[in-house]
Amino acid sequence: MTSVAPTPETPEIGVETFGDITEDLQGRSLSHAQVIRNVIVEGQRAEQVGLDFFGIGEHHRDDYSVSAPEIVLAALAQATEKIRLGTAVTVLSSDDPVRVYERFATLDAISHGRTEIIAGRGSFIESFPLFGLNLDDYESLFEEKLELLAKVRTGLPVTWAGEHRTALEDQKLYPLLEQDPITTWVGVGGSPQSVIRAARHGLPLFMAIIGGQPAAFEQLVQLYHRALKQFGQPTQRVGAHFHGLVAPTDKEALELLWPHYQRTMNRLGAERGWPPASKMRLEASMGLDGSMMAGSPQAVATKMAKVAKTLGLSRVDIKYSAGSLPHETMLDSIELLGREVKPLVHEMLAK
């Protein structure tokens, strides 16, 4: 599937979910199975309202329902026609790049070329002991596997050797791709080393901006473009992932988001030694210079346009799921994002 590449003037706007375990409107937790079924409905809604991408994260813990995103995406490929489908992220360190290619080449066939990979290390480490990997190899596993993924994504026969898996000699891969190499972004959390690694392999960059001020990432984007030139790689796209929620007003967005955000952040904080969540800090992050894309359509569009222009983004993805936030609230947010925020962003940037 070919199309005109999006630019910072007309960036793609997508949504992502981790399949967070949600509550119904009466506050009762849903089953993992029901959440997965709801994710498919949310992906369909994203296409219906004109969004460009639907991404599903990979986790292996009880507060998220999706451990095999490609299977959910395959169901969505049959239930949609235009929207691009991918991961957010594929935890490459604990996966095998050849198997990643095989799954995504299959998904690419089912979706008629609409599939994408965002490959990263993820923000959790539970997949390492689960799949028998040593955390001491955290850095070297990702480095080696990204190198191999950059080769196999083309679908051409591969010759390669590394430390953590057997070598490949003119190895053919199946299924064969009908069209271009599988679009493969490198997801990064903000380290210069990760940005340079993406540039070295000539892969597009996807930044997770989930704290602080988005403008602070401008130096990383500049570093990435300099590194591409130094490695002799062509210009590549840059995208960014934010957490967010769109509601009719800023106040409604804050009140809808806060109890679910608080619960999630306090749970993660207990694991990682963070201070308790603060409603004041959440509200501050929803401001024009904050990292949370939450508020009214006008407020979110204003911030999104500003960030897209500052960082030169060709895609902005919003993680619309927030802990136990109900399915119905998330559908409303997707609706506003597609029908109101996206046109506003393009209008603002056109001016």
Secondary structure, DSSP 8 states (H G I E B T S, - for coil): -------TTS-EEEEEE--B--B-TTS-B--HHHHHHHHHHHHHHHHHTT-SEEEE----STTB--S-HHHHHHHHHHH-SSSEEEES-EEGGGS-HHHHHHHHHHHHHHTTS-EEEEEE--S--THHHHTT--GGGHHHHHHHHHHHHHHHTT-S-EEE--SSS--EEEE--SS--SSS--EEEEEE-S-HHHHHHHHHTT--EEEE--SS-GGGGHHHHHHHHHHHHHTT-----EEEEEEEEE-SSHHHHHHHHHHHHHHHHHHHHHHHT-----HHHHHHHTSTTSS-EEE-HHHHHHHHHHHHHHHT-SEEEEE---TT--HHHHHHHHHHIIIIIHHHHHHHHH-
